[in-house]
């Protein structure tokens, strides 16, 4: 027995010596392009290490991951670590044939795994061919053909050639929604990103079919339905049918399912934490119990929970949300528990070739050395996605250098962030043309730049806006604007030129309470001729102004796009620091939204604005108040309120109340017609520069029908209205239409 045990010990000792050799020299053979010192660094090879089987496998793994070597063999001979490598050939030139556009060729090369002057790895060719096809699919070329060829210059160098035939773009001929969808198709078309191809949309990218656009549509539809309470909505888009013209008929099959009501919300707290910390959530629970389910409402509860955690300095806390369905009700349970005591060792950001890394890191709420939580990681990914400059954001968590450390990898996929759009319209008040260029990721810094031109028969305006949504990584937005406007109104005998610039910031001071601060400078020149009214002639000349403005808004809407519940209240004031004519300008706004059913939204909007001259100064003509045709329908634009001679001059005060409700079941869905009813009540009054002019303090009101029609030549909107009360000087219109689009 002792003899067998002794032999066993000798065998163990022999193998441990065989696979745990100490070396005092490193010999590298076969390398030509990669230096020996570089190989040692990449392999993380240290002479003081014991070179057992595990260590040798680690070095092999490190060297293969560099993609420099086709083959690596490691041996230990006479205390020498011998590394024999076979390098991949080098790509001398990477040539793209068949693509005429330089920017496309550059975009393709940027996304390929194989790079010019890099290693030529045959196994990567198929992946790169798929990447090229994916790129063309993203811009509507779904049947592209890509072939890879290579010419060997010598044993160590090759030329890599991609021959591309991108074919024709696949356009979206029609979009149809079928099934138990509950929501009208016209409203669903406003939700999705895809658009039907029309002749006026020749600039739009969203009329070209692609899988990524399809996936985005499905995600948008699911989010929209869930926000209305359809928790288990099913959306299928397998029906993307190729028609005879070679274009796509896109068909979404929707099963909305049941609309659920939140009937109970509970908190399950781990005994490791003090339950009293979370008692404050109860009042928030009561606000939404009885409402239709919406992920936005749950998100707000989670934000409240995050605030409680931060305020109480609780660490290593995790939570999740359980949702249980019973009949037409859904119950919510927040599970709060103690997570593993793990720290973030390092955060790596990958995939960003245009965007600066600090833009991405500024949205990551975890930092190196912080406690690691899945909640913090998920919120970080959501923050990055909300910048809308990445097609996809993924995270990978790897083990760190010790058991209690984790390494986080954030992988982003960038997308085009520039956009060109144009618009045209014609209506009873004349025609308009607009052109706009925007960039959402200017210079890779996550900042937005917009340039626009708007013109009609009597005016032209140019505007340049620059904004940073996260100035100095403080979470505050800051924006700069420059504008120029020229109005030529020969029928009224005047022409004026406006030049201006402004800077403004906006931030969330408290929950749902936003503060805005701004400073603006302007120059106004008013020129008149003999046909101008006496009031206009009195105000001709040049005026300069430096003004400060501030405002507060309280926003409880369920979402900013197409809200169905909640409200937004705003209060704003402008005070000139210097002006040729001093004034104070105050404005109050409020919009409230109610949704009695999934297809009906009632909006109530309130507006009150006043401007007063300070001291003996009268308010300039272009500062006087007026109401847009959206706030007072049934009346001609600019033809309401006080009148000086033949000219409507606006007032010192303006107020409006608008109530509107859509009527989803009034007409068959096949008509592509949305109909709504409205009641408007408003007033414009007050004249400070001449007591002899009637102030026109009278309530104006109207009611009518609004119709929006998707016509073959573009979207048409009609307003049929009847005035209920008016002043004798007001000019009314019972019909108004607009034809126009953005393309």
C-alpha positions in Angstrom: 0.0 0.0 0.0 2.8 2.4 1.0 4.6 1.5 -2.3 1.6 2.4 -4.4 1.2 5.7 -2.6 4.9 6.5 -3.1 4.6 5.8 -6.8 1.5 8.1 -7.0 3.3 11.0 -5.3 6.2 10.6 -7.8 3.8 10.7 -10.7 2.2 13.9 -9.4 5.6 15.5 -8.8 6.7 14.5 -12.3 3.7 16.0 -14.0 3.8 19.2 -11.9 7.4 19.7 -12.9 6.6 18.9 -16.5 3.9 21.6 -16.7 5.3 24.2 -14.3 8.7 24.9 -15.7 10.7 28.0 -14.8 12.3 29.8 -17.8 15.0 32.4 -18.0 14.8 33.2 -21.7 12.2 33.8 -24.4 12.8 32.9 -28.0 10.4 34.1 -30.7 10.6 32.7 -34.2 8.7 33.3 -37.5 7.8 36.9 -36.8 8.4 39.5 -39.5 5.8 42.3 -39.2 5.3 42.1 -35.4 8.3 42.8 -33.2 9.4 40.4 -30.5 8.8 43.0 -27.7 5.3 43.6 -29.1 4.5 39.9 -29.0 5.7 39.7 -25.4 3.5 42.7 -24.4 0.4 41.3 -26.3 0.9 37.9 -24.8 1.4 39.4 -21.3 4.5 37.1 -20.9 6.5 37.5 -17.7 9.6 35.5 -16.9 8.8 35.3 -13.2 5.6 33.4 -14.0 5.4 29.6 -13.7 4.7 28.3 -17.1 2.3 25.5 -16.5 -0.4 24.3 -18.9 -2.9 27.0 -17.7 -0.3 29.8 -18.2 0.6 28.6 -21.7 -3.0 28.4 -22.7 -3.5 32.0 -21.4 -0.6 33.3 -23.5 -2.0 31.4 -26.6 -5.4 33.0 -26.1 -3.9 36.5 -25.8 -1.8 36.1 -28.9 -4.6 34.7 -31.0 -6.9 37.5 -29.9 -4.6 40.0 -31.6 -5.6 38.6 -35.0 -2.0 38.9 -36.1 -1.2 35.2 -36.1 -2.5 32.3 -38.1 -0.7 29.8 -36.0 1.1 29.9 -32.6 3.1 27.0 -31.0 4.7 27.3 -27.6 7.3 25.0 -26.2 9.7 24.9 -23.3 13.1 23.7 -24.1 16.1 23.9 -21.7 14.6 26.7 -19.6 13.8 28.6 -22.8 10.2 29.6 -23.7 10.1 29.0 -27.4 7.3 30.7 -29.4 6.9 29.9 -33.0 4.4 32.1 -34.9 3.0 32.2 -38.4 1.8 35.7 -39.3 -1.3 36.3 -41.4 -0.6 38.0 -44.7 -1.0 41.8 -44.8 -3.8 43.5 -46.7 -1.8 45.8 -49.0 -4.9 47.5 -50.6 -8.6 47.2 -49.8 -10.5 48.0 -53.0 -14.2 48.4 -53.4 -15.5 48.1 -56.9 -19.1 48.9 -58.1 -19.9 51.7 -55.6 -19.5 55.1 -57.1 -20.2 57.2 -54.0 -17.1 58.0 -52.0 -19.0 58.5 -48.7 -20.5 55.0 -49.1 -17.1 53.4 -49.8 -15.7 55.2 -46.7 -18.6 54.0 -44.5 -18.2 50.4 -45.7 -14.4 50.4 -45.0 -15.0 51.9 -41.6 -17.3 49.0 -40.6 -15.4 46.1 -41.9 -13.4 43.8 -39.7 -10.6 43.5 -42.3 -8.7 46.7 -42.7 -6.1 48.0 -45.1 -2.6 47.3 -43.7 -4.2 44.8 -41.3 -4.2 41.1 -41.2 -5.9 39.1 -44.0 -8.1 36.5 -42.2 -10.1 34.4 -44.6 -12.6 33.4 -41.9 -13.7 37.0 -41.6 -14.6 37.4 -45.2 -18.1 36.0 -44.9 -18.8 38.3 -41.9 -17.6 41.3 -43.8 -19.8 40.4 -46.8 -22.8 40.2 -44.5 -21.8 43.6 -43.0 -21.7 45.2 -46.5 -25.1 43.6 -47.3 -26.5 44.8 -44.0 -25.2 48.4 -44.8 -27.0 48.4 -48.1 -30.1 46.9 -46.6 -30.2 49.8 -44.0 -30.5 52.3 -46.9 -33.1 50.3 -48.9 -31.0 48.0 -51.1 -32.2 44.7 -50.0 -31.0 42.5 -52.9 -27.4 43.6 -53.2 -24.8 41.1 -54.4 -21.2 41.2 -52.9 -18.3 39.1 -53.9 -14.8 39.0 -52.3 -11.6 38.4 -54.3 -8.0 38.6 -53.4 -4.8 38.8 -55.3 -1.6 37.4 -53.7 1.3 39.9 -54.3 3.7 37.5 -52.5 3.4 35.2 -49.5 3.1 38.1 -47.1 0.9 40.6 -48.9 -2.5 40.5 -50.7 -4.9 42.9 -52.3 -8.5 42.5 -51.1 -11.3 43.4 -53.6 -15.0 43.6 -52.9 -17.1 43.6 -56.0 -20.5 45.1 -55.3 -23.8 45.3 -57.2 -26.2 47.0 -54.9 -29.2 46.6 -57.2 -32.3 48.7 -56.9 -33.7 50.3 -53.8 -36.8 48.5 -52.3 -39.4 51.2 -51.6 -42.4 50.9 -49.3 -45.4 51.0 -51.6 -48.1 50.7 -48.9 -48.4 50.2 -45.2 -51.4 48.2 -43.9 -52.5 47.3 -40.3 -54.8 44.3 -39.9 -56.2 42.3 -37.0 -57.8 43.3 -33.8 -55.8 46.5 -33.6 -58.3 48.7 -31.7 -56.5 51.8 -33.0 -57.1 53.6 -36.3 -54.5 52.9 -39.0 -53.9 56.6 -39.6 -52.9 57.1 -36.0 -50.6 54.0 -36.1 -48.9 55.4 -39.2 -48.0 58.5 -37.1 -46.4 56.2 -34.5 -44.1 54.1 -36.8 -41.0 55.4 -38.5 -41.7 53.8 -41.9 -43.4 55.9 -44.5 -45.2 55.1 -47.8 -43.2 56.1 -50.9 -44.7 59.2 -52.5 -43.3 61.5 -55.1 -42.9 64.4 -52.7 -40.9 62.3 -50.3 -37.8 61.8 -52.5 -35.4 62.9 -49.7 -36.9 60.8 -46.9 -34.9 57.7 -45.9 -37.9 56.1 -44.2 -39.6 55.3 -47.5 -36.9 52.6 -48.2 -37.6 49.2 -46.8 -35.0 47.8 -44.4 -35.0 45.2 -41.7 -33.6 47.7 -39.1 -36.5 50.1 -39.9 -39.0 47.2 -39.6 -37.6 46.3 -36.2 -37.9 49.9 -35.1 -41.5 50.0 -36.2 -42.3 46.9 -34.2 -40.6 48.4 -31.1 -42.5 51.7 -31.5 -45.8 50.0 -31.9 -45.3 47.7 -28.9 -44.4 50.7 -26.7 -47.4 52.7 -28.0 -49.8 49.9 -27.3 -48.4 49.1 -23.9 -48.6 52.8 -23.0 -52.3 52.5 -23.5 -52.7 49.5 -21.3 -52.4 46.7 -23.9 -49.8 44.8 -21.9 -49.7 41.6 -23.9 -50.0 43.1 -27.4 -48.8 40.9 -30.2 -47.3 42.4 -33.4 -46.2 40.4 -36.4 -44.6 41.8 -39.5 -43.9 38.6 -41.5 -45.9 40.0 -44.3 -43.5 42.2 -46.2 -44.7 41.3 -49.6 -42.8 42.1 -52.9 -45.3 43.4 -55.4 -45.1 43.4 -59.2 -43.2 46.7 -59.3 -40.5 45.3 -57.1 -41.5 47.4 -54.1 -42.7 46.2 -50.7 -46.3 46.1 -49.4 -45.8 46.3 -45.6 -48.4 44.5 -43.6 -48.5 44.6 -39.7 -50.7 42.0 -38.1 -51.8 43.3 -34.6 -53.6 41.6 -31.8 -54.0 44.3 -29.2 -55.5 41.9 -26.6 -56.9 43.1 -23.3 -56.6 46.6 -22.0 -55.4 46.1 -18.4 -56.1 48.3 -15.3 -53.6 48.5 -12.4 -55.5 47.2 -9.4 -52.7 46.7 -6.8 -49.1 47.8 -6.2 -47.0 46.3 -3.4 -43.4 46.5 -2.2 -41.5 43.5 -1.0 -38.4 44.7 0.9 -35.5 42.5 1.9 -35.0 42.4 5.8 -31.5 43.7 5.2 -33.0 47.1 4.6 -35.2 49.5 6.7 -38.7 49.3 5.3 -39.5 52.8 6.5 -37.2 54.2 3.8 -39.7 53.1 1.2 -43.0 54.2 2.9 -43.0 57.3 0.8 -43.8 55.3 -2.3 -47.3 54.5 -1.0 -48.8 57.9 -2.0 -47.4 57.5 -5.5 -49.0 54.0 -5.7 -52.5 55.5 -5.0 -52.2 58.0 -7.8 -52.0 55.3 -10.5 -54.1 52.5 -9.0 -57.2 52.3 -11.1 -55.5 53.7 -14.2 -54.8 51.8 -17.3 -51.4 50.1 -17.3 -48.5 52.0 -18.9 -44.7 51.3 -18.7 -44.2 55.1 -18.5 -46.1 55.1 -15.2 -44.0 52.2 -13.9 -40.9 54.1 -15.0 -41.9 57.1 -12.9 -42.3 54.8 -9.9 -38.8 53.5 -10.5 -37.4 57.0 -10.7 -39.0 57.7 -7.3 -37.4 54.6 -5.9 -34.0 55.7 -7.3 -34.4 59.1 -5.6 -35.1 57.4 -2.3 -32.1 55.1 -2.6 -29.8 58.0 -3.5 -31.2 60.2 -0.7 -30.7 57.5 1.9 -27.2 56.5 0.7 -28.2 52.8 0.3 -25.6 50.7 -1.5 -25.6 47.2 -3.1 -29.4 47.4 -3.5 -31.1 45.7 -6.4 -34.7 45.7 -7.4 -37.0 44.2 -10.1 -40.6 44.6 -11.1 -43.1 41.7 -11.1 -46.3 42.1 -13.1 -49.1 39.6 -12.6 -52.3 39.4 -14.7 -55.7 38.4 -13.3 -58.7 38.9 -15.6 -58.5 42.4 -16.9 -56.4 43.6 -14.0 -52.6 43.7 -13.5 -50.9 43.9 -10.1 -47.4 45.3 -9.7 -44.8 44.1 -7.1 -41.5 45.9 -6.5 -39.0 43.5 -5.1 -36.2 45.2 -3.3 -33.3 43.0 -2.2 -29.6 43.1 -1.3 -27.3 42.5 -4.3 -23.8 41.0 -4.3 -21.1 43.3 -2.9 -19.4 43.8 -6.2 -17.5 46.9 -7.4 -17.0 48.2 -10.9 -13.3 47.7 -11.8 -13.3 49.2 -15.3 -15.7 50.4 -18.0 -14.7 50.0 -21.6 -16.6 51.7 -24.5 -16.4 50.1 -27.9 -17.9 50.7 -31.4 -17.7 54.5 -31.4 -15.8 55.7 -34.5 -17.5 59.1 -34.8 -18.8 59.9 -31.3 -16.4 61.1 -28.7 -16.1 58.6 -25.8 -16.9 61.2 -23.2 -20.3 61.7 -24.7 -21.1 58.1 -24.0 -19.5 58.0 -20.6 -21.5 61.1 -19.5 -24.7 59.0 -19.7 -23.3 56.1 -17.7 -24.4 56.5 -14.1 -22.0 53.9 -12.8 -18.3 54.8 -12.3 -15.2 52.9 -11.8 -15.0 52.0 -8.1 -18.8 52.3 -7.6 -21.0 49.4 -6.4 -22.1 47.3 -9.4 -25.9 46.9 -9.8 -27.9 45.6 -12.8 -30.3 48.5 -12.2 -27.5 51.0 -12.7 -26.2 49.2 -15.8 -29.7 49.1 -17.4 -30.3 52.7 -16.7 -26.9 53.6 -18.2 -27.8 51.7 -21.4 -31.2 53.4 -21.5 -29.6 56.9 -21.1 -27.2 56.2 -24.0 -30.1 55.0 -26.2 -32.1 58.1 -25.4 -29.5 60.3 -27.1 -30.8 58.9 -30.4 -27.4 58.8 -32.1 -26.9 55.1 -31.9 -28.7 52.3 -33.7 -28.0 49.8 -30.9 -26.5 49.8 -27.5 -25.4 46.6 -25.7 -23.6 45.8 -22.5 -21.4 42.9 -21.5 -20.3 42.2 -17.9 -17.0 40.3 -17.4 -15.1 39.1 -14.4 -12.5 41.5 -13.1 -9.1 40.9 -11.6 -10.6 39.5 -8.4 -13.9 37.9 -7.4 -15.6 41.1 -6.1 -14.7 43.1 -9.3 -16.5 43.4 -12.6 -15.5 44.9 -16.0 -18.3 46.5 -18.0 -18.1 46.7 -21.8 -20.5 49.1 -23.5 -20.8 48.3 -27.2 -22.5 51.0 -29.4 -23.5 50.8 -33.0 -23.5 54.3 -34.6 -26.1 55.4 -37.2 -26.4 58.3 -39.6 -27.4 61.4 -37.6 -27.7 64.0 -40.3 -31.0 64.8 -42.0 -32.2 67.0 -44.9 -35.9 67.9 -45.0 -38.1 70.2 -47.1 -41.7 71.2 -46.8 -44.2 73.0 -48.9 -47.8 74.1 -48.3 -50.6 75.9 -49.9 -53.8 77.1 -48.4 -56.4 79.8 -48.1 -53.8 82.1 -46.4 -51.2 81.5 -49.2 -48.3 79.2 -49.8 -45.2 78.4 -47.9 -41.9 76.7 -48.6 -39.4 75.4 -45.9 -36.0 73.8 -46.0 -34.0 72.4 -43.1 -30.7 70.7 -42.5 -30.0 69.1 -39.1 -27.2 67.1 -37.5 -27.8 65.4 -34.1 -24.1 64.5 -33.4 -22.1 67.5 -34.5 -18.4 66.7 -34.6 -19.1 63.6 -32.6 -19.8 65.6 -29.5 -23.5 64.7 -29.2 -24.6 68.3 -30.0 -27.3 69.4 -32.4 -27.0 71.8 -35.2 -30.0 73.0 -37.3 -30.3 75.4 -40.2 -33.6 76.3 -41.7 -35.2 78.7 -44.2 -38.9 79.5 -44.3 -40.5 81.7 -46.9 -44.0 82.7 -48.1 -45.3 85.4 -50.4 -44.4 88.3 -48.1 -41.6 87.1 -45.8 -38.4 85.1 -45.6 -36.7 83.8 -42.4 -33.4 82.1 -41.9 -32.4 80.5 -38.6 -29.3 78.7 -37.2 -29.7 76.8 -33.9 -26.9 75.1 -31.9 -27.7 73.1 -28.8 -25.9 71.0 -26.3 -28.3 68.7 -24.4 -25.7 67.9 -21.7 -23.6 71.0 -21.3 -20.3 70.4 -19.5 -21.8 66.9 -18.5 -24.0 68.6 -15.9 -27.3 67.4 -17.3 -28.4 70.9 -18.3 -29.1 71.9 -21.9 -27.8 75.1 -23.5 -28.6 76.5 -26.9 -27.6 79.3 -29.1 -29.7 80.8 -31.9 -29.2 83.3 -34.7 -32.0 84.5 -37.0 -32.8 87.0 -39.8 -36.2 87.9 -41.0 -37.5 90.2 -43.7 -41.2 91.1 -44.1 -42.3 93.0 -47.2 -46.0 94.0 -47.1 -46.7 96.5 -49.8 -50.5 96.3 -49.3 -49.9 97.7 -45.8 -47.2 100.1 -46.8 -44.3 98.8 -44.8 -41.2 96.6 -44.8 -39.2 95.6 -41.8 -35.9 93.7 -41.1 -35.3 91.7 -37.9 -31.9 90.4 -36.8 -31.3 88.6 -33.5 -29.3 86.2 -31.4 -30.0 84.4 -28.2 -28.6 82.0 -25.6 -30.7 79.9 -23.4 -30.5 77.0 -20.9 -33.1 74.6 -19.5 -32.8 72.1 -16.6 -35.0 70.1 -14.3 -34.9 71.8 -10.9 -37.3 69.4 -9.1 -39.2 66.4 -10.2 -41.2 67.4 -13.3 -40.4 71.1 -12.7 -38.2 72.6 -15.4 -36.5 76.0 -15.4 -35.5 78.0 -18.5 -33.2 81.0 -18.6 -32.3 83.1 -21.6 -30.7 86.2 -23.0 -31.4 87.7 -26.4 -30.3 90.7 -28.5 -32.2 92.0 -31.5 -32.2 94.8 -34.1 -35.4 95.9 -35.8 -35.7 98.3 -38.7 -39.2 99.4 -39.9 -39.6 101.3 -43.2 -42.9 102.8 -44.4 -44.2 104.5 -47.6 -47.0 107.0 -48.2 -49.6 104.3 -48.2 -48.9 103.2 -44.6 -51.2 104.0 -41.8 -50.5 106.8 -39.3 -49.8 104.3 -36.6 -47.1 102.6 -38.7 -45.5 105.9 -39.7 -45.2 106.8 -36.0 -43.2 103.6 -35.3 -40.8 103.6 -38.2 -37.1 103.7 -37.5 -34.4 101.5 -36.0 -34.6 99.8 -32.7 -32.2 97.7 -30.6 -32.8 95.6 -27.6 -31.1 93.3 -25.1 -33.6 91.2 -23.1 -33.6 88.6 -20.4 -36.2 85.9 -20.1 -37.0 83.1 -17.7 -39.7 80.5 -17.3 -41.0 77.6 -15.3 -42.9 74.6 -16.5 -44.5 71.6 -14.8 -44.9 68.6 -17.0 -46.9 65.5 -16.0 -47.8 64.3 -19.5 -47.5 60.5 -20.0 -45.3 61.3 -23.0 -44.2 64.3 -25.0 -45.2 62.7 -28.4 -49.0 62.2 -28.9 -49.8 62.5 -25.1 -53.1 60.9 -23.9 -53.1 62.0 -20.3 -51.5 64.5 -17.9 -50.8 68.2 -18.4 -48.1 70.7 -18.9 -48.2 74.2 -17.3 -45.8 77.0 -18.2 -45.2 80.6 -16.9 -42.7 82.8 -18.8 -41.5 86.4 -18.5 -39.3 88.7 -20.6 -37.7 91.9 -19.3 -35.4 94.1 -21.4 -32.0 95.0 -19.9 -31.7 97.6 -22.5 -34.3 98.7 -25.1 -35.3 101.8 -27.1 -38.8 101.1 -25.8 -39.0 99.3 -22.5 -41.7 96.7 -21.7 -42.5 93.7 -19.6 -44.0 90.5 -21.3 -45.8 87.8 -19.4 -47.2 84.5 -20.7 -49.1 81.6 -19.1 -49.9 78.4 -21.0 -51.6 75.1 -19.9 -52.5 72.0 -21.9 -54.4 69.1 -20.3 -55.1 65.7 -22.0 -57.8 63.2 -21.2 -58.4 59.8 -22.9 -61.8 58.3 -22.2 -61.0 55.4 -24.6 -58.0 54.2 -26.7 -59.1 56.1 -29.8 -60.4 59.3 -28.2 -58.2 62.1 -26.8 -59.7 65.3 -25.5 -57.3 68.2 -25.3 -57.9 71.4 -23.3 -55.5 74.3 -23.9 -55.3 77.7 -22.2 -53.3 80.7 -23.2 -52.9 84.1 -21.6 -50.3 86.7 -22.6 -49.8 90.4 -21.7 -47.2 93.0 -22.7 -47.0 96.5 -21.1 -44.8 99.4 -21.9 -42.8 100.7 -18.9 -42.9 104.4 -18.0 -44.1 106.5 -21.0 -42.9 103.9 -23.6 -45.5 102.4 -25.9 -45.1 98.8 -27.1 -43.6 98.5 -30.6 -45.8 97.2 -33.4 -44.0 93.9 -33.9 -44.2 93.2 -30.1 -47.9 93.5 -29.9 -50.0 90.4 -29.2 -51.8 88.3 -31.8 -53.2 84.8 -32.0 -52.3 82.1 -34.5 -55.0 80.4 -36.6 -54.5 77.3 -34.3 -55.7 79.2 -31.2 -58.6 80.9 -32.9 -60.2 79.1 -35.8 -62.9 80.6 -37.9 -61.2 84.0 -38.1 -58.7 85.3 -40.7 -55.1 85.3 -39.4 -54.0 88.7 -38.2 -57.5 90.2 -38.8 -58.8 90.1 -35.2 -58.5 92.7 -32.4 -58.0 96.4 -32.2 -57.9 98.3 -35.6 -56.1 101.5 -36.4 -57.6 102.9 -39.6 -57.5 100.0 -42.1 -54.9 98.0 -40.1 -55.4 95.4 -37.4 -52.6 96.2 -35.0 -52.9 93.5 -32.4 -53.4 94.1 -28.7 -51.5 94.5 -25.4 -53.4 91.4 -24.2 -54.4 88.0 -25.6 -56.2 85.1 -24.2 -57.5 81.8 -25.7 -59.2 78.6 -24.6 -59.3 75.6 -27.0 -61.2 72.3 -26.5 -60.8 69.6 -29.2 -61.9 66.0 -29.4 -61.3 63.5 -32.2 -64.2 61.3 -33.5 -62.6 58.0 -34.4 -65.7 56.1 -35.4 -67.5 58.8 -37.5 -66.2 57.6 -40.9 -65.0 54.2 -42.2 -61.3 53.6 -41.8 -60.8 53.1 -45.5 -61.5 56.8 -46.1 -58.1 57.7 -44.6 -59.9 60.6 -42.9 -59.6 61.7 -39.3 -62.3 63.9 -38.0 -62.5 66.0 -34.8 -64.7 68.7 -33.3 -63.5 71.9 -31.5 -64.7 74.9 -29.6 -62.4 78.0 -29.5 -62.9 81.1 -27.3 -60.4 84.0 -27.4 -59.8 87.7 -27.1 -57.2 90.3 -28.2 -57.6 93.7 -26.7 -55.8 96.8 -25.4 -54.2 99.8 -27.2 -51.6 101.8 -25.2 -50.4 104.3 -27.8 -53.7 106.0 -28.7 -56.7 106.4 -26.3 -59.0 107.2 -29.2 -58.7 103.7 -30.7 -61.3 101.1 -29.6 -59.7 98.5 -27.4 -61.9 95.8 -29.0 -62.4 94.0 -25.6 -64.9 91.4 -26.8 -65.1 87.6 -26.6 -64.5 85.9 -29.9 -65.7 82.3 -30.2 -66.2 79.6 -32.8 -67.0 75.9 -33.2 -66.5 73.5 -36.1 -65.0 70.4 -37.5 -61.3 69.5 -38.3 -60.6 66.9 -40.9 -57.2 65.5 -41.9 -56.9 63.4 -45.1 -54.0 61.4 -46.5 -54.4 62.2 -50.1 -52.2 60.9 -53.1 -50.7 64.3 -53.5 -50.0 64.9 -49.8 -51.7 65.4 -46.4 -54.7 67.7 -46.5 -56.2 69.4 -43.5 -59.5 71.2 -43.5 -61.3 73.4 -41.0 -65.0 74.0 -41.3 -66.0 76.6 -38.7 -68.8 78.9 -37.6 -68.2 81.9 -35.5 -70.4 82.2 -32.4 -69.4 85.7 -31.3 -67.1 88.4 -32.7 -66.4 92.1 -32.9 -67.6 94.2 -35.8 -64.0 94.8 -37.0 -63.1 91.1 -37.1 -62.8 89.3 -40.3 -64.0 85.7 -40.3 -63.6 82.6 -42.6 -65.8 79.6 -42.5 -63.4 77.3 -44.4 -59.6 76.9 -44.3 -57.4 74.2 -45.9 -53.7 73.4 -45.9 -51.8 71.1 -48.3 -48.3 70.3 -47.4 -45.8 67.8 -46.1 -42.3 67.3 -44.9 -40.2 65.0 -47.3 
